[in-house]
Amino acid sequence: MKNMPAVLVVEDEPSIAELIAVNLRHNGFRTTWALDSASAEREILAAVPDLILLDWMLPGESGLVLAKRWRAHPRTKEVPIIMLTARGDEADRVAGLDAGADDYIAKPFSTRELLARVRAVLRRKTPEQVGEKVAVGGLALDPSTYRVTFEEQPLKLGPTEFKLLQFFLNAAERVHSRAQLLDKVWGDHVYIEERTVDVHVKRLREALCGAGNMIETVRGAGYRLTAKPLVPVTSVEKTGA
């Protein structure tokens, strides 16, 4: 049981919550259920889950408000959040992603789609610990310790933003289309839309603070990370020593 990922389902409709919980349990997940914002806060206070499935429309505070609060709190800021909602318009999807959600599922959805999205988001939570330390300009990333610094100051990145930056750093100066980024960073998560890339690039730029302008938008083509030539961090450290 200890190795089973824990999922908090925040959903006020018992039939939907039960369907989600049963299918998650049958596929190797531990589940807890909260029917409103107050119950969800109590569950998270008791134990931080590995992932949150969060309904938009809830009694009390909305899922959008909860997502913003949890993303801003140090204890929950890196917990993946998938929004569940009947609001399927593009503007609503963008609002959910901007609030801090990692993914968005419009109701009604199939069990297969739900499980695929949950697994994909959890895969992105812990990027593969491979590759060497790399740096572009004053921006450096160490995949073995999951640390990012800019001019030797530590930066806090979410799991998807970390993986996105790692890809950019290892392919500096190259232009990547949204479709290429989906393929390389999100992998086989076929449900992700290209608009999601824009949201995560925006989030990455904000997290990089002064280094955010290193990620350029190439109109009609995609995105590029540009600065000085890519070098191993070890070489940078030796040069500055």
Backbone torsions as a table, in degrees:
resi	resn	phi	psi	omega
1	MET	NA	-32.7	-175.9
2	LYS	-64.4	-30.7	-178.0
3	ASN	-88.0	-1.1	179.4
4	MET	-82.4	126.3	178.8
5	PRO	-59.2	139.2	-179.6
6	ALA	-96.3	127.5	-179.4
7	VAL	-119.4	126.5	174.0
8	LEU	-95.4	120.2	178.5
9	VAL	-99.8	113.7	179.1
10	VAL	-105.9	98.6	-172.1
11	GLU	-151.8	127.5	-175.3
12	ASP	-90.1	-4.8	176.8
13	GLU	-98.9	111.0	-174.5
14	PRO	-55.9	-39.1	-176.9
15	SER	-65.1	-40.4	179.1
16	ILE	-70.4	-44.1	-179.4
17	ALA	-61.7	-41.4	-179.5
18	GLU	-66.8	-41.3	178.5
19	LEU	-61.0	-44.6	179.7
20	ILE	-64.0	-48.0	-176.2
21	ALA	-61.9	-43.6	-179.0
22	VAL	-62.4	-46.1	-178.6
23	ASN	-67.0	-36.4	177.3
24	LEU	-65.9	-43.6	179.7
25	ARG	-62.1	-40.9	-179.5
26	HIS	-68.1	-13.5	-178.7
27	ASN	-115.8	23.5	169.3
28	GLY	91.1	24.0	178.6
29	PHE	-117.6	148.9	169.3
30	ARG	-92.9	137.9	-176.3
31	THR	-128.9	146.2	167.0
32	THR	-129.7	157.8	-173.9
33	TRP	-130.3	134.1	175.4
34	ALA	-124.3	135.1	-174.5
35	LEU	-96.8	-8.0	178.1
36	ASP	-155.6	178.3	-175.5
37	SER	-64.3	-39.1	-179.1
38	ALA	-64.7	-43.2	178.7
39	SER	-65.1	-38.5	179.3
40	ALA	-62.7	-42.1	178.6
41	GLU	-63.1	-38.9	178.7
42	ARG	-65.9	-40.6	180.0
43	GLU	-64.0	-41.9	-180.0
44	ILE	-70.4	-33.3	176.3
45	LEU	-63.7	-36.4	-179.4
46	ALA	-73.9	-40.3	-178.9
47	ALA	-163.0	129.8	178.2
48	VAL	-77.8	123.4	-179.0
49	PRO	-77.8	171.5	175.5
50	ASP	-81.4	-23.1	-179.0
51	LEU	-159.4	149.2	178.9
52	ILE	-121.3	126.7	170.0
53	LEU	-99.3	114.0	-166.9
54	LEU	-121.7	116.8	176.3
55	ASP	-72.4	143.6	-179.8
56	TRP	-70.2	-51.5	-175.3
57	MET	-92.8	112.0	-177.5
58	LEU	-134.0	153.9	169.5
59	PRO	-62.9	141.3	-176.9
60	GLY	82.3	-131.2	-179.7
61	GLU	-77.0	146.7	-179.5
62	SER	-76.0	163.4	176.6
63	GLY	-61.9	-31.4	178.8
64	LEU	-63.3	-42.6	178.5
65	VAL	-65.3	-42.7	179.6
66	LEU	-63.4	-43.3	-179.4
67	ALA	-59.7	-44.4	179.3
68	LYS	-62.1	-42.8	-178.5
69	ARG	-67.1	-45.5	-178.3
70	TRP	-66.9	-36.0	179.3
71	ARG	-68.8	-26.0	-178.8
72	ALA	-88.7	-14.2	-176.1
73	HIS	-90.0	133.3	-177.7
74	PRO	-55.9	-33.1	-175.8
75	ARG	-73.0	-28.0	-173.8
76	THR	-122.5	2.6	-171.5
77	LYS	-63.2	-24.9	-178.2
78	GLU	-103.5	5.5	177.8
79	VAL	-76.5	123.8	179.2
80	PRO	-62.5	140.0	179.6
81	ILE	-125.9	129.0	172.5
82	ILE	-114.1	121.3	179.6
83	MET	-81.6	136.0	174.7
84	LEU	-115.5	124.8	-177.5
85	THR	-163.1	155.9	174.7
86	ALA	-83.9	-7.1	-179.9
87	ARG	-84.1	101.3	-172.5
88	GLY	-105.7	4.6	179.7
89	ASP	-67.0	154.2	-179.3
90	GLU	-58.3	-40.9	-179.1
91	ALA	-61.5	-38.2	178.7
92	ASP	-70.1	-39.4	178.0
93	ARG	-62.7	-42.9	179.2
94	VAL	-64.9	-40.4	178.3
95	ALA	-60.8	-41.6	178.5
96	GLY	-64.5	-42.8	178.9
97	LEU	-67.9	-39.6	178.1
98	ASP	-65.2	-28.5	178.9
99	ALA	-72.3	-13.3	177.8
100	GLY	122.9	-1.3	179.2
101	ALA	-68.3	146.3	177.9
102	ASP	-89.2	-21.9	179.0
103	ASP	-156.6	173.0	-170.8
104	TYR	-148.4	125.1	178.5
105	ILE	-121.7	122.8	178.5
106	ALA	-88.4	134.9	176.6
107	LYS	-79.2	146.6	-3.7
108	PRO	-79.2	150.9	179.4
109	PHE	-131.7	156.4	179.0
110	SER	-85.5	157.2	177.4
111	THR	-62.7	-38.6	-179.6
112	ARG	-63.4	-41.8	179.4
113	GLU	-64.4	-44.8	179.3
114	LEU	-57.9	-48.2	-178.6
115	LEU	-64.8	-37.9	179.2
116	ALA	-64.1	-41.7	-179.0
117	ARG	-69.7	-41.1	178.7
118	VAL	-60.7	-47.7	-178.9
119	ARG	-64.0	-40.4	-178.9
120	ALA	-66.1	-42.1	179.2
121	VAL	-65.6	-39.1	178.1
122	LEU	-67.2	-33.6	175.9
123	ARG	-63.6	-37.4	-179.5
124	ARG	-75.6	-17.6	-177.8
125	LYS	-62.4	-39.6	179.4
126	THR	-119.8	94.9	179.8
127	PRO	-58.5	151.5	178.7
128	GLU	-58.7	130.3	-178.3
129	GLN	-86.2	68.9	-179.1
130	VAL	-131.0	161.8	177.2
131	GLY	93.5	164.1	-178.6
132	GLU	-92.2	166.1	171.9
133	LYS	-63.6	138.2	179.6
134	VAL	-135.1	158.5	179.1
135	ALA	-146.9	144.3	171.8
136	VAL	-129.1	117.0	-175.4
137	GLY	60.8	-128.3	178.5
138	GLY	-93.4	4.9	-178.0
139	LEU	-96.6	125.3	-176.7
140	ALA	-132.5	146.6	-179.7
141	LEU	-136.0	134.3	177.2
142	ASP	-119.4	103.1	-177.4
143	PRO	-66.9	-23.0	-177.9
144	SER	-76.0	-27.6	179.2
145	THR	-111.1	-2.1	178.9
146	TYR	59.9	43.5	-179.3
147	ARG	-120.7	142.1	176.1
148	VAL	-128.7	136.4	177.8
149	THR	-133.6	152.0	171.6
150	PHE	-128.1	118.7	-174.5
151	GLU	51.4	43.9	175.3
152	GLU	70.9	6.6	176.3
153	GLN	-99.1	129.9	-177.4
154	PRO	-67.5	144.5	177.4
155	LEU	-121.8	148.2	179.3
156	LYS	-104.2	120.4	179.0
157	LEU	-124.4	145.4	172.2
158	GLY	-72.8	168.1	-175.8
159	PRO	-60.8	-40.7	179.9
160	THR	-70.2	-40.8	179.1
161	GLU	-65.1	-36.4	177.6
162	PHE	-61.9	-47.1	-178.3
163	LYS	-66.5	-36.6	178.0
164	LEU	-64.7	-45.6	179.0
165	LEU	-64.3	-40.4	179.0
166	GLN	-58.8	-41.3	178.0
167	PHE	-66.0	-45.6	178.8
168	PHE	-58.3	-45.3	-177.0
169	LEU	-63.9	-35.3	-179.2
170	ASN	-83.6	0.4	176.5
171	ALA	-140.8	45.5	-176.7
172	ALA	-60.3	147.2	178.4
173	GLU	75.0	-7.9	178.6
174	ARG	-91.9	145.0	177.5
175	VAL	-91.1	131.9	-179.5
176	HIS	-122.3	129.2	176.4
177	SER	-73.2	165.1	177.4
178	ARG	-60.8	-40.3	179.6
179	ALA	-63.0	-40.3	178.2
180	GLN	-65.4	-39.9	178.8
181	LEU	-66.2	-39.5	176.3
182	LEU	-59.6	-42.9	-177.9
183	ASP	-68.0	-43.0	-174.1
184	LYS	-82.8	-34.8	-175.3
185	VAL	-96.9	-42.9	-178.8
186	TRP	-91.6	-16.2	176.3
187	GLY	67.4	-129.9	-173.1
188	ASP	-88.0	20.1	179.3
189	HIS	-80.0	83.0	-169.5
190	VAL	-69.6	-12.9	-175.4
191	TYR	-85.3	-14.9	-178.2
192	ILE	-67.9	137.0	178.0
193	GLU	-94.5	155.6	-177.9
194	GLU	-62.3	-29.6	178.7
195	ARG	-60.6	-28.4	178.8
196	THR	-61.6	-34.6	178.5
197	VAL	-59.1	-44.3	-179.7
198	ASP	-59.7	-42.0	-179.2
199	VAL	-63.0	-43.7	-178.0
200	HIS	-73.8	-32.0	174.4
201	VAL	-65.4	-41.9	176.6
202	LYS	-60.1	-43.9	179.5
203	ARG	-65.0	-38.0	178.4
204	LEU	-65.4	-44.8	178.4
205	ARG	-58.0	-42.7	-179.9
206	GLU	-64.6	-39.8	-179.6
207	ALA	-69.0	-29.1	-178.3
208	LEU	-79.5	-8.1	177.7
209	CYS	52.4	-118.1	-175.9
210	GLY	-64.0	-18.3	179.9
211	ALA	-93.7	0.7	-175.9
212	GLY	-62.1	-29.4	-179.0
213	ASN	-75.1	-2.3	176.0
214	MET	-73.5	-18.4	178.2
215	ILE	-96.2	109.2	-175.2
216	GLU	-96.1	143.9	169.8
217	THR	-92.1	120.7	178.9
218	VAL	-101.5	106.3	-172.7
219	ARG	-56.4	128.4	178.4
220	GLY	79.7	-1.6	-176.3
221	ALA	-125.8	-46.1	-178.1
222	GLY	147.5	-131.5	-175.7
223	TYR	-132.3	154.3	179.4
224	ARG	-146.4	138.2	171.2
225	LEU	-98.1	124.9	-175.6
226	THR	-136.0	144.1	174.8
227	ALA	-176.7	-125.6	177.5
228	LYS	-87.3	164.3	179.8
229	PRO	-56.1	146.7	179.8
230	LEU	-65.9	129.1	178.6
231	VAL	-139.1	154.2	174.3
232	PRO	-63.3	144.3	179.2
233	VAL	-62.5	-32.1	-179.4
234	THR	-60.0	-38.2	179.7
235	SER	-68.8	-37.8	178.7
236	VAL	-63.7	-42.4	-178.3
237	GLU	-64.7	-38.8	-179.6
238	LYS	-66.8	-39.6	-179.2
239	THR	-64.2	-39.7	-176.8
240	GLY	-83.1	-9.6	-176.9
241	ALA	-72.7	NA	NA
